[in-house]
Amino acid sequence: MTTDQRVLDWLLDSDPALRWQVERDLGGAPPEVWQATRARVATEGFGARLLAEQGDDGQWAGGAFFPAGFFGSPEAEEPGQPWVATTWVLKDLREWGVDAAALADTSDKLAANSRWEYDDLPYWGGEVDVCINSYTLASGAWLGADVSRLVAWFPEHRLADGGWNCEAEEGDSVRSSFHSTLNAARGILAYERITGDTSMRDARHGGEEYLLSRRLMFRATTGEPVGEFVSRFVYPNRHRYSALAALDHFRDVALHEGTPPDSRLAEAVDLVRSARQPDGTWLQTTPLAGRTWFDTDVREGQPSRWLTLIGTRVLDWWDAAA
């Protein structure tokens, strides 16, 4: 499938954080072009704006996962949660392609100054939530921090069915979660790509098999759809699972490992294709509630550049293999 030139031009008319990925994944630009655009993320637009909000202690909003003073404040009673603290910002900056050199002292500053709200644990050691630990693993690898505790943690905390679930740490579940498993797999893959360490690959493959055996969308017990969230594509998706987010991960895996698409992805691909609008775009669903530093995408019901980038590259990858 060739991206319509009007859609491609629309996607290219965007923040450098998005544009370089459009150039690389859809536009066929040579490396020197998209790498030059990627280098601008730290000095222009979204990336530069987030970097400017970093505190002298290395944190954002004064906290690890939540902003300082969140608990007991009126904000804690509002829907959703704030997305302005350190972990969420590092996740965005890393995924937008910011060079780690732009955060030269951040690893050391966080080691010295940042503690998790859970049990006051040190930042780079992670805590007990699978999703939080997956973001910390990937960001630590990116910034050169010591995340050896987390490298050991993920294989140790896989459940018997192959995946992960944040509720398992509280003894509330022995079954894996689509959300937790995808986040764990994405964090491990990011760590592997950055460091070259494949020691967690078997654990990652086990989590991916959990999702593939359910065709990304269905319950193993009944074969029924696992939930409405599967078809609600949103950017930024933060921790939220969807068929689109899962397919984007499996595309990353295939490109990293040099493997073809798994046939069990077909129904999820059909779902993504059915959500594509006649003009070649995908629409934003309901953005996740909570405070942000600034908006990075459109309101509900509007064509989303981010979702269109992701949806188009997923279908391009699938169709090229077919």
N, C-alpha and C positions, 0 to 999 in steps of 0.2 A: 504494500500500500504506500503510495506516494502522498506525502502531506500536501494538501491544497496550498498554493502559494499565498493566498489571502490569509489562511490560518497561520502559516509560517511567519509571514510578515507581522501579524498581530502578536505572535508569541515572541518574536525578536524585539518588539517594541516594549521592553520590560526591564526590570531591575537586573543588574549584572548577576545576582544570585540565581536567577532563573535563566537569563539569556545564555550563559555559557553552556548550560545543559541542553538548551534548544540547539545551539550551534553544534555541539558534539553529537547528540543523540538523534536529531531529526534533520539538521541542515547539511550534514556531511562536511562540516568545516575541518580544515587541517588542524592538527594539534596546536600549532603556533597561534592560530586565531582564537580557538576557544580557551586556551590557557592564558592568553593575554586578557580576555574578558574575565576569566576567573580571578586573575590577580587583582582586578578592580574591586572585588567584593569587599575587601578589607578597607577600602578608602572611599567608596561611594555607596549610596543607597542603604538598603536594609542592613548589610553587614557593618558598615561604618557607624550607623545609628546605634546598633546594639553594642559595639565595642566602646562607644562613647559613654555608655551607661555603667561601665564596670567601676566598682569602687576601689579605693586604694588597698583594701584587704584582699583583692582578687575576686570578690563575690559580686553578684548582681542582686540588688534589692536586699542586701544584707543577710541572705539566707541560702541554705543548700538546696532544698526542694520547695520551701515556702518562703515568702519574704519575711523579714524580721518583723515581729509584732503581730503576725497574722492570727495566731491562736488567741481567742478571747476578744478579737476585734469584730466590729460589725461586718467586715468583709467575709469573715469565716462563716457567717450565717447566710451568705448569698449563694445562689446556684453556682455550680462548677467550682473551680479553684483558680487562683491567679497563676499566670504562666510567665512570671517575670523574674523568678529566682534563678540561681546559678545553673542548676542542672538543665533547665529548659533552654536557657540561652546558649549554653555550650552545645546542646544538641542541634539547635538551629544553625549556629555558626559553622559547626562541623559539616552538617548536611548541605549548607550553602556553598561549601568549598573554600572557606577561609583558610589560608595557610597558617599552620601552627606558629610560625614565626611572629605573627601579629599579636600573639598572646605569650610572649617570651617568658615572663616570670609567673604566669598564672598557675602552673602546676605547683610550684613551691609555695606560692601564697595560699593556695587552697589547702595544701598539706598543713600549713602553719595555722590557718585562721578559720577554716570551715569545718563545721561538725553537723552531722545529720540530726534532724529534729527527733529521730527515733534513737533513744538511748545515748545521745550525744556521741555517737561513733565518729571516728575520723573519716574525712571525706573520701579519700581514694581507696579505703577498705570496703566501701559500700555498706549497705545495711541488710534488710531481710526481704525487701520487695523485689521481685524478679525484674519488673520493668525499670525501676530505678537503677538496679545493678547493671542492667544491660546498657543503659545510657552512660553510666559511669565507666564501665569497661571500655566502651568505644571512645569516649572522650579522653579517658586516661591514656589509651594507646596513642591517640592523636597528639596529645600534649606531652607525651614522654613520661608520664607518671608511673609509679610502681603500682600496678593493678594485679600483682601475683595472687593476692587473696581471692580476687574475683575469678581468676583463671581456674583456680581450684574449686570455687564455689558452684559454678554452673553445672559441671558434671555430677557433683555430689547432690544437687537439689532437683535433678530430673525426677519426674514421677514415673510410676511403673508403666503407664500408657505411652511414654515417650516424650512428653512435653513438660511444660511448667505451669504453675498457677500461683499467683501472689497470695491467694487465700490459704494455700497449703501450709505456709509458715505459721499461721494462726491455728492450724489444726482443723480448718473449716472445710477442706476439700481434699480428696485424694485423686481427683480427676483434673486433667490439664485444661487450660483455658486457651481459646483461640487468640485472645489479645496477648496474654502473657507469653505464649509460645512464639508467636511471631516477633514480639519485641526481643525476646531472648535470642532467637535465631539471627535477627538483624544486627544486634549488638555483637554477637560472636563473629558474624561474617565481617563486620567492620573491623574488629580487632584483628582478625586473620589477614585481611587485605593490607592493613597498615603495618603489622609487625612481621608477617610471614610465618607466624607460629600456628601450626595446624593441630595442636594438641587437643583442642576442643571440637575438631571437625566431626568426630563420631557423635558427640553429643548434639551438635547442631543438626546433623543428618537425621538423628532420631526425632528431634522436634519437627523437622520438615516432613518426615514421614507421617507423623501424627496428623499434620494438616493435609497432606496429599491423600492419605487413606480416607479422609472425610471430604475429599474433592474441594477443599477450601471452604465449603459452605454448609455441610450437612452433618447431622448427628450420627454417631456411629450406631447408636441403639435403635433409632427409629427410621433413619434416613430422611427425616424432615429437615427443613432449613433451620440452621442453628439460631438465627435471629435476624431482625430487621437491620441491625447494624452492618450486616454483610454487604448490603446494597446501597448504603448511605455513604457516598464518597464525599469527603470533606478535606479541605486544606486550610490550616495545618491540622493534621490528624492527631498530633501529640502521641497518645498511647492507643488510640482507637483502631480496632481491626476493621478491615473491609476487604472484599475480594480484590479490589484494585490495589490496595497496599500490599496484600499478600503476593499478587502477581508481579508487582514491581520487585519484590524481594526475590522471587524465583527467577526472574530475568537476571538480576544481579548475580545470583548463584550460577546460572548457566554461563554467563559471560566470564565469571571468575574461574570456573572449573572446566570450561570448554565442553559442556554437555548440552544435549538437545532438550527442548521443553518436554516435560512429562505429560503424557496423554491425559492424565487425571486432572489436568488444569482446564480441560476443554469447556466445561460448563461455566466455570468462573470467567473464562474469556468471553463466552457468549453473553454473560451478564454485563460485562464491561462494554461490549460492542453494542448491546441494546440500549445502553444509557447515552451513547454518542448522539448528539443532536444532528439534524440534517445539515447544519453548517460546519460540522466537523469539530464542534466543541463539546465539553462536558460542563454541566451546571454544578455550582456550589450547592450543597445541602446545608443543614443548620450548623453554623460554626459552634465549636465547643464554648460553653459559657466560661467567663472568667477574665480577669484583667490582663491586658497585654501591654507591651511597650508602645506598639503601634500596629495598625492593620497591615497584613502582608498579602491578603487576598480579598476577593469581593464578598458582597453580601449574599445571603441565601437567594437562590433562583437565578443568579447572574452567571454568565459564562466565566469560568475560572481558567486563567492561564496555567496555573500550577496543575490542576487536574487534567487539563488538555495535554500538557506536556507528558504527564505520567501515563494517561490513557493511550495516547498516540504511540509512545515508545513501546508500551506493552504489546499493542496490537501489531506494530511493525515487526517486533521480535517474533511473535507467534506466527504471523503470516509468512515471514521470510523462511522460517523453518518448515512450514507446511508446503 
